[in-house]
Amino acid sequence: MRGINKVILIGNLGKDPEIQRLESGAMVARFSVATTEVYKDKSGNRAEQTEWHNISVWNKQAEIAEKYLKKGSGVYIEGKIRTRDYTDKSGQQKRAVDILCDRFSMLDRKGDGAATSPSSSSSAAIKGPDNSDLIDEEPLDDLPF
């Protein structure tokens, strides 16, 4: 049986995307996204729990992220979980959990003072490092809320 590794997040950027251009010509944008769960605790009081997610987007999608995403931008992310082991500066082994973004959509409306869609009248299919479709950007003005 095959497994499924699929993550869907809706949240806000914690910082502007950091862009890196590799010697191969590939481009990667990295940023964090906060998701906040609101619930009632045992006492019936409103409580929040925020999780931070490390996101990586590649190539054309990274260019779009660099141009339009800013700290605080609302974003919908689809991707897969990737773990990596590394050694920090003090020599200790660490494990990081990243989300390799397959597709994202900007959720801020035009005029919000935040990021806007690269195109409000057309769709664009973006290819990732494995040549698969990454995003299918649709106009933001058609959101049901």
C-alpha positions in Angstrom: 0.0 0.0 0.0 1.2 3.5 -0.8 1.4 6.2 1.8 0.2 9.8 1.6 2.3 12.7 2.8 0.0 15.8 2.5 -0.1 18.9 4.6 -2.6 21.8 4.3 -2.0 24.9 6.2 -3.7 28.3 6.4 -1.9 30.9 8.3 0.2 34.1 8.3 3.8 34.6 7.4 6.1 35.3 10.4 8.7 37.1 8.3 9.4 38.1 4.7 10.6 35.2 2.5 14.4 34.7 2.5 15.6 34.0 -1.0 18.6 31.8 -2.0 19.9 31.3 -5.5 21.8 28.0 -5.9 24.7 27.4 -8.2 22.5 25.2 -10.3 20.3 28.2 -11.1 17.5 27.0 -8.9 15.9 29.5 -6.5 14.4 28.7 -3.1 12.3 30.9 -0.8 12.1 30.0 2.9 9.7 31.6 5.4 7.7 30.6 8.5 4.0 30.4 8.7 2.0 30.6 12.0 -1.2 28.7 12.5 -3.3 29.4 15.6 -5.8 27.0 17.1 -8.5 28.7 19.3 -10.3 26.5 21.8 -11.9 26.6 25.3 -9.7 25.2 28.1 -11.0 23.0 31.0 -12.2 26.1 32.8 -14.2 27.3 29.7 -11.8 30.2 29.0 -10.7 31.0 25.5 -7.2 29.7 24.8 -4.9 29.8 21.8 -2.1 27.6 20.6 0.2 28.8 17.8 2.4 26.4 15.8 5.2 27.7 13.6 6.0 25.9 10.3 9.1 26.2 8.2 8.1 26.5 4.5 10.3 26.0 1.4 9.2 26.9 -2.1 11.2 26.5 -5.3 11.9 28.2 -8.6 9.1 30.1 -10.3 7.0 29.7 -7.1 9.9 31.2 -5.1 9.9 34.2 -7.4 6.2 34.8 -6.8 6.7 34.4 -3.0 9.6 36.9 -3.1 7.5 39.4 -5.0 4.1 39.2 -3.3 4.5 37.6 0.2 5.4 39.8 3.2 5.4 39.4 6.9 1.8 39.0 8.1 0.5 37.9 4.6 -2.3 35.3 4.8 -1.5 32.2 2.8 -2.9 28.8 2.0 -0.1 26.1 1.7 -0.3 22.6 0.3 2.8 20.5 0.6 4.6 17.5 2.2 6.5 17.0 5.4 10.3 16.6 5.1 12.6 16.0 8.1 16.3 16.6 8.0 19.1 16.0 10.4 21.9 18.4 10.9 24.7 19.4 13.2 24.4 22.8 14.8 27.4 25.2 15.5 28.0 23.6 18.9 28.3 20.1 17.4 24.9 18.8 18.6 22.7 16.7 16.3 19.4 18.3 15.6 16.3 17.4 13.6 14.2 19.9 11.7 10.8 19.5 10.2 10.0 21.5 7.1 7.1 21.8 4.7 8.1 21.4 1.1 5.4 23.5 -0.6 3.8 22.0 -3.7 1.2 24.8 -4.1 0.3 28.0 -2.4 -2.4 30.7 -2.7 -2.3 34.2 -1.4 -5.3 35.0 0.8 -5.0 38.7 1.3 -7.4 40.8 -0.8 -6.1 43.7 -2.9 -6.1 46.9 -0.9 -5.5 45.2 2.5 -2.1 46.7 2.6 -0.6 43.3 2.3 0.5 41.1 -0.5 -1.7 40.9 -3.7 -2.1 38.3 -6.3 0.3 38.3 -9.2 -2.6 38.2 -11.6 -6.2 38.8 -11.0 -7.5 37.7 -14.4 -5.5 34.6 -15.3 -4.2 31.3 -13.9 -0.7 30.1 -13.9 0.7 26.6 -13.5 4.1 26.6 -11.9 6.6 23.7 -12.1 8.6 22.5 -9.2 12.1 20.9 -8.9 10.6 17.5 -9.9 8.7 19.2 -12.9 5.3 18.7 -11.2 2.6 21.4 -11.1 3.1 23.5 -8.0 0.5 26.2 -8.0 -2.6 26.9 -9.8 -3.2 30.6 -8.9 -6.8 31.8 -9.2 -8.2 35.2 -8.8 -8.6 36.2 -5.1 -11.7 38.3 -5.7 -13.7 35.1 -6.2 -13.2 33.9 -2.6 -16.5 32.9 -0.9 -15.8 34.9 2.3 
